[in-house]
Amino acid sequence: MTDADMGRAASELATFVTSLSADDIPEEALRLAERAILDTVGVTLAGAAADAGEIATAAIRDGTGETTLLGRDETRPLSDAVFINGVGGHALDFDDVALAAMDGHPSVPMVAPLLAVAERENASGRDVLTAFVAGFETQCYLSRPISPGHYEGGWHATSTFGVFGAAVAVAKLLELSQARVEHALGIAASMPAGLKRNFGSTTKPIHAGQAARSGMTAALLAGEGATADSAAIDGERGFFDSYRGDGQPDFERLPELGTRWSLLEDGIDVKKYPCCYYTHAAIYAASELADTHGLEAEEIDDVVVTASQGAADALAHDDPSTGLEAKFSMPYLIASAIARERVDLAAFDDERIDDRAVQSVREQVSLIVDDELPYDSNAATVEITTRSGERHEQFQAKPPGTHDDPLTDDELHEKFRLCAEHAPDAVDIDGACADLDTLRTLSDVSRLLEKL
């Protein structure tokens, strides 16, 4: 990018964001946004009762405030509630992903601040959906020039791109001017953080909470007149330059905003299992093999999982000692799929980690990298050998629930209900699910929050 082009990213994004209306967004994209928000709220309700959700709630008690804590009969000041809800949304690693678009979880950094600000401003569901789409497209736009090097270099893209998505979503909801949106983006450019080294700990969901709060703060500051350099994203020593990893930013990959919709072309993948997405194809394949051939834990002699280098890099815990570590352990997850016949929320209770049947299979599981697969591929091959010498193999090209083979509405609603049942306090499950499923029809989102 030449000196004359510096500032292009913020300018293009701000122009797109401020001019965007719900009428501009394809109907299919609006529906995908609706489903994404429904799913994210559901996993946040369950995540409120998880370790990270409980810790965040206990650690931050600076008054009651007026902002709803999802899944709790409590309120907090705006900034604190956004952080706590953001942590809860990622606490179970059950929230949606968009690996093809931005190498991470796009919805969780945006939904917490969007709902909180909508509650304060009595915004409509249609306005929330428009702001969500603006934030999603922003994350994907900023990801393209520096991916996958950014993620390969150790950054947690959920938070590093998510902070921009949150900033833009809130700026859109507040109807900031084009100049103020540019400043919000520039302020957000000084806030990205989150290290992959912390995967498998309660710090990983803290990344999401911090991105949610920081992005919202960037928009609020810009709205009050705070300024930032116009080239904080694409200038020398700016975001792209500092967070690019080993490669050089490829500005030719910047998409045409408003004509190419990442939400439609790259999509959002809704998780079927509450663990690292790189494991989902392998879990599904192992489950299918065990079910088809009637395999029992005591019959298993050897299990070999072949996956991408990206999967190997993300899965740091071959021998997990906690439920959080188990979410990033291929041996544990495959063993749970075979020995317990499911990988559900209960699979990650700490007391289940040393289950004897699971442990016996876990010790037989190994992960090898297929160099022919793209770095960030989700494909996997599972090969199971029994003690009697039988060999069974299945290749799974993609996980269940991908954007081109999505969960049905009934499956999505069932996931929401199962998650909502885990909330610390009572939730109007059916009422909330119905409102979220028809979010665009709500004239005041604060009425929805009363049910959560």
C-alpha positions in Angstrom: 0.0 0.0 0.0 1.4 3.4 -1.0 1.5 6.4 1.3 -1.5 7.8 -0.6 -3.5 4.7 0.3 -2.8 4.9 4.0 -6.1 5.3 5.9 -8.0 3.4 3.2 -9.1 0.6 5.5 -10.8 2.9 8.1 -12.3 5.1 5.4 -13.8 2.2 3.4 -15.1 0.6 6.5 -16.6 3.8 7.9 -18.3 4.6 4.6 -19.8 1.1 4.4 -20.9 1.1 8.0 -22.6 4.5 8.1 -24.4 3.9 4.8 -25.6 0.4 5.6 -29.3 -0.2 6.2 -31.2 -3.4 6.9 -32.8 -3.0 3.4 -29.3 -3.3 1.9 -28.6 -6.7 3.5 -29.7 -9.8 1.7 -32.6 -11.6 3.4 -30.4 -14.7 3.8 -27.7 -12.8 5.6 -30.2 -11.2 8.0 -31.5 -14.7 8.9 -27.9 -16.0 9.4 -27.3 -13.0 11.8 -30.5 -13.9 13.7 -29.4 -17.5 14.1 -25.9 -16.4 15.2 -27.3 -14.2 17.9 -29.7 -16.8 19.1 -26.9 -19.4 19.3 -24.5 -17.0 21.0 -27.1 -16.0 23.7 -27.7 -19.7 24.3 -24.1 -20.6 24.9 -23.7 -17.4 27.0 -26.5 -18.6 29.3 -24.7 -21.9 29.9 -21.3 -20.2 30.1 -22.5 -18.0 32.9 -22.4 -21.1 35.1 -19.0 -22.3 33.8 -15.8 -21.6 35.7 -14.8 -18.6 33.7 -18.3 -17.1 33.9 -18.4 -17.6 37.6 -14.9 -16.1 38.1 -15.7 -13.0 36.0 -18.9 -12.4 37.9 -17.3 -12.8 41.3 -14.3 -10.7 40.4 -16.2 -7.7 39.2 -18.7 -6.4 41.7 -18.5 -2.6 41.3 -22.2 -1.9 41.8 -25.5 -3.1 40.4 -25.9 -0.8 37.4 -28.7 -1.2 34.9 -27.3 -3.8 32.4 -28.5 -7.4 32.5 -26.1 -10.2 33.2 -27.3 -13.0 30.9 -28.6 -16.0 32.9 -28.5 -14.2 36.2 -31.0 -12.2 38.2 -28.4 -9.5 38.5 -27.3 -6.3 36.8 -24.0 -4.5 36.5 -22.7 -1.2 35.2 -22.5 -1.3 31.4 -18.8 -2.0 30.9 -18.7 -4.6 33.6 -21.7 -6.5 32.3 -20.4 -6.5 28.7 -17.1 -8.0 29.9 -18.8 -10.7 32.1 -21.3 -11.6 29.3 -18.5 -11.7 26.8 -16.5 -14.1 29.0 -19.6 -16.3 29.5 -20.2 -16.4 25.8 -16.8 -18.1 25.2 -16.5 -20.0 28.5 -17.6 -23.3 27.0 -16.0 -22.9 23.6 -19.5 -23.7 22.2 -19.9 -20.5 20.3 -19.9 -20.2 16.5 -16.8 -19.9 14.3 -15.9 -18.5 10.9 -12.5 -20.0 10.2 -12.6 -19.4 6.5 -13.5 -15.7 7.0 -11.5 -14.6 10.1 -9.8 -17.6 11.8 -12.0 -17.3 14.9 -15.3 -16.9 16.7 -17.0 -13.8 15.2 -20.2 -13.5 17.2 -19.1 -13.6 20.8 -17.2 -10.3 20.9 -20.2 -8.5 19.3 -23.3 -9.9 20.9 -22.5 -8.9 24.5 -22.0 -5.2 23.7 -24.8 -5.1 21.1 -27.4 -6.4 23.6 -26.1 -4.2 26.4 -26.2 -1.0 24.3 -29.5 -2.0 22.7 -30.9 -2.5 26.2 -29.8 1.0 27.2 -30.9 2.7 24.0 -34.2 0.7 23.6 -33.0 -0.3 20.1 -35.0 -2.5 17.8 -34.1 -6.0 16.8 -33.7 -4.8 13.2 -31.1 -2.3 14.3 -29.2 -4.9 16.3 -29.1 -7.2 13.2 -27.9 -4.4 11.0 -25.1 -3.6 13.5 -24.2 -7.3 13.8 -23.8 -7.6 10.0 -21.6 -4.4 9.9 -19.4 -5.8 12.6 -19.1 -9.3 11.1 -18.2 -7.8 7.7 -15.6 -5.6 9.4 -13.9 -8.5 11.1 -13.7 -10.4 7.8 -12.4 -7.4 5.9 -9.6 -6.8 8.4 -8.7 -10.5 8.5 -8.0 -10.9 4.8 -4.7 -9.0 4.4 -2.9 -10.7 7.3 -4.4 -14.2 7.5 -3.5 -16.9 8.1 -0.1 -15.5 9.2 -1.7 -13.5 12.0 -3.2 -16.6 13.6 -0.2 -18.8 12.9 1.9 -16.3 14.7 0.1 -16.9 17.9 -2.7 -14.3 18.0 -6.2 -15.3 19.1 -8.2 -13.9 16.2 -11.4 -14.0 18.1 -10.3 -11.1 20.2 -7.8 -9.4 17.8 -10.4 -9.0 15.0 -13.4 -9.2 17.4 -12.5 -5.9 19.0 -13.0 -4.2 15.7 -16.3 -6.0 15.1 -17.5 -4.9 18.5 -16.4 -1.3 17.9 -18.2 -1.1 14.6 -21.3 -2.8 15.8 -21.7 -0.4 18.7 -20.8 2.6 16.5 -23.5 1.5 14.1 -26.1 1.0 16.8 -25.3 4.5 18.2 -25.5 6.0 14.7 -22.1 7.6 14.9 -21.0 9.7 11.9 -18.5 8.5 9.4 -15.7 10.5 10.9 -16.5 9.1 14.4 -16.6 5.5 13.1 -13.1 6.1 11.6 -11.9 7.2 15.0 -13.6 4.3 16.7 -11.7 1.9 14.4 -8.4 3.7 15.0 -8.9 3.6 18.8 -9.8 -0.1 18.5 -6.5 -0.6 16.6 -4.6 0.0 19.8 -6.6 -2.6 21.7 -6.2 -6.1 20.1 -4.9 -8.7 22.4 -5.1 -12.5 23.1 -2.5 -15.2 22.9 -3.1 -18.7 21.6 -0.8 -20.0 24.3 -3.6 -19.5 26.8 -5.9 -21.9 25.0 -7.3 -24.4 27.5 -7.3 -22.0 30.4 -9.9 -19.5 31.7 -7.9 -16.8 30.1 -9.1 -17.8 26.6 -12.7 -16.7 27.3 -11.4 -13.6 29.0 -10.0 -12.7 25.6 -13.6 -12.5 24.3 -14.8 -10.5 27.2 -12.0 -8.0 26.9 -12.6 -7.7 23.1 -16.3 -7.1 23.7 -15.6 -4.4 26.4 -12.7 -2.8 24.6 -14.5 -2.6 21.3 -17.6 -1.0 22.9 -15.3 1.4 24.8 -13.6 2.5 21.5 -17.0 3.4 20.0 -18.2 5.2 23.2 -14.9 7.2 23.3 -15.1 8.1 19.6 -18.7 9.2 20.2 -17.6 11.6 22.8 -14.8 13.0 20.6 -11.7 10.9 21.2 -9.5 10.7 18.2 -7.1 8.3 16.5 -4.6 8.3 13.6 -6.4 7.8 10.3 -3.9 5.1 9.3 -3.8 3.2 12.6 -5.0 0.1 10.8 -3.0 0.1 7.6 -0.2 2.6 8.1 3.4 1.9 9.1 3.6 0.5 12.7 -0.2 0.2 12.5 -2.4 -2.9 13.1 -1.7 -4.8 9.9 2.1 -4.0 10.2 2.3 -5.0 13.8 0.0 -8.1 13.8 0.8 -9.6 10.4 2.9 -12.6 11.5 5.7 -13.7 9.2 4.1 -12.5 5.9 3.5 -9.1 4.4 0.0 -7.7 4.4 -1.7 -8.4 1.1 -3.9 -5.4 0.4 -5.1 -7.0 -2.8 -7.2 -9.3 -0.7 -9.3 -6.5 0.7 -12.9 -7.3 -0.3 -15.5 -5.1 -1.9 -17.7 -4.1 1.0 -21.4 -4.3 0.3 -21.1 -6.3 -2.9 -19.4 -9.4 -1.6 -21.0 -10.5 1.7 -18.7 -12.6 3.8 -21.6 -13.7 5.9 -23.0 -15.4 2.8 -19.9 -16.5 1.0 -17.7 -17.6 4.0 -20.6 -18.1 6.4 -20.8 -18.9 10.1 -20.5 -22.4 11.4 -22.5 -23.3 14.5 -20.9 -25.8 16.8 -22.4 -29.2 17.5 -19.8 -30.0 20.2 -18.6 -27.7 23.1 -14.9 -27.9 22.3 -12.2 -26.8 19.8 -13.7 -26.7 16.3 -10.6 -28.3 14.8 -11.7 -31.6 16.5 -15.3 -31.7 15.3 -14.8 -33.6 12.1 -12.7 -36.2 13.9 -15.3 -36.5 16.7 -18.1 -37.0 14.2 -16.0 -39.6 12.3 -15.1 -41.5 15.5 -18.7 -41.5 16.6 -19.9 -42.8 13.3 -17.3 -45.6 13.2 -18.1 -46.7 16.8 -21.9 -46.6 16.1 -21.7 -48.4 12.7 -19.4 -51.2 13.9 -20.7 -51.4 17.5 -17.2 -50.7 19.0 -16.8 -50.7 22.7 -14.0 -49.0 24.7 -12.4 -52.3 25.8 -12.1 -53.4 22.1 -9.9 -50.4 21.0 -6.3 -51.1 20.4 -5.2 -48.1 18.4 -6.8 -44.8 17.1 -4.9 -42.6 14.6 -6.4 -39.2 13.8 -4.9 -37.4 10.8 -5.6 -33.6 10.6 -4.2 -30.3 9.6 -1.2 -28.4 11.1 -3.7 -25.8 12.3 -5.4 -28.5 14.3 -2.2 -29.7 15.8 -1.2 -26.2 16.8 -4.5 -25.5 18.5 -4.6 -28.8 20.4 -2.1 -28.3 23.1 -3.3 -30.8 25.7 -2.7 -34.5 24.9 -3.0 -35.4 28.6 -5.6 -32.9 30.1 -6.1 -32.5 33.8 -9.1 -30.2 33.6 -12.3 -29.9 31.6 -11.0 -26.7 29.9 -7.8 -28.5 28.8 -9.9 -31.4 27.6 -11.6 -29.1 25.1 -8.2 -28.9 23.4 -7.3 -32.5 23.6 -7.8 -34.8 20.6 -7.1 -37.9 22.6 -9.7 -37.1 25.2 -12.4 -36.0 22.7 -12.1 -39.0 20.5 -12.1 -41.3 23.6 -15.2 -39.6 24.9 -16.9 -40.0 21.6 -16.2 -43.7 21.6 -16.4 -44.6 25.3 -19.3 -42.3 26.3 -20.9 -42.2 22.9 -21.2 -38.4 23.1 -19.3 -35.2 23.5 -21.7 -32.9 25.5 -21.4 -30.3 28.2 -21.1 -33.0 30.9 -18.0 -34.4 29.2 -16.1 -31.4 30.5 -16.9 -31.7 34.1 -13.5 -31.9 35.8 -14.5 -35.1 37.7 -15.1 -36.9 34.3 -11.6 -36.3 32.9 -10.2 -39.5 34.6 -13.2 -41.7 33.7 -11.7 -45.2 33.4 -13.3 -46.2 30.1 -12.4 -42.8 28.5 -8.9 -43.1 29.9 -8.4 -46.5 28.4 -9.2 -45.3 24.9 -7.5 -42.0 25.4 -4.2 -43.7 25.9 -4.5 -45.3 22.4 -5.2 -42.1 20.5 -2.5 -40.3 18.5 -2.7 -37.3 16.2 -0.6 -36.9 13.1 -0.4 -34.0 10.6 -1.3 -34.4 7.0 0.9 -31.8 5.2 -1.3 -32.1 2.1 -4.1 -30.4 4.0 -4.3 -26.6 4.1 -3.1 -25.2 7.4 -6.5 -24.3 8.7 -8.4 -27.2 7.3 -11.0 -28.8 9.5 -10.9 -32.2 7.7 -9.9 -35.3 9.5 -9.4 -39.0 9.0 -10.0 -41.4 11.9 -8.5 -44.9 11.7 -9.5 -47.4 14.5 -7.9 -50.8 15.0 -9.5 -53.2 17.4 -7.7 -55.8 19.6 -9.0 -58.5 17.3 -7.3 -56.9 14.3 -10.3 -55.2 12.6 -9.5 -51.9 11.0 -12.0 -49.2 10.4 -11.4 -45.8 8.7 -13.5 -42.8 7.9 -12.6 -39.5 6.3 -14.7 -36.5 7.3 -14.2 -33.5 5.0 -16.0 -31.0 7.3 -17.6 -30.9 10.7 -21.4 -31.1 11.2 -23.1 -27.7 11.3 -21.1 -25.9 8.8 -22.5 -22.9 6.9 -23.1 -25.0 3.8 -24.7 -27.9 5.8 -26.2 -26.0 8.8 -28.0 -27.3 11.8 -31.7 -27.2 11.2 -33.8 -24.6 13.1 -35.1 -27.4 15.3 -31.5 -28.5 16.1 -30.5 -24.9 16.8 -33.5 -24.4 19.1 -32.7 -27.6 20.9 -29.1 -26.5 21.5 -30.4 -23.2 22.9 -32.8 -24.9 25.3 -30.1 -27.4 26.5 -27.7 -24.5 27.1 -30.4 -22.3 28.8 -31.2 -25.1 31.2 -27.6 -24.7 32.6 -28.0 -21.0 33.4 -27.4 -20.1 37.0 -30.8 -18.5 37.4 -34.2 -19.2 35.8 -34.7 -18.1 32.2 -37.9 -17.8 30.2 -36.5 -20.4 27.7 -39.3 -20.7 25.3 -40.1 -17.0 25.3 -36.5 -16.0 24.8 -36.0 -18.5 22.1 -39.0 -17.3 20.2 -38.0 -13.6 20.5 -34.4 -14.4 19.4 -35.7 -16.5 16.5 -37.7 -13.5 15.3 -35.4 -10.8 16.4 -36.1 -8.5 13.5 -39.7 -8.1 14.6 -38.8 -6.7 18.1 -39.4 -3.0 18.5 -37.5 -2.9 21.8 -34.7 -5.4 22.5 -34.9 -4.5 26.2 -38.1 -6.6 26.4 -36.0 -9.6 25.3 -33.4 -9.0 28.0 -36.1 -9.3 30.7 -36.5 -12.9 29.7 -32.8 -13.7 30.0 
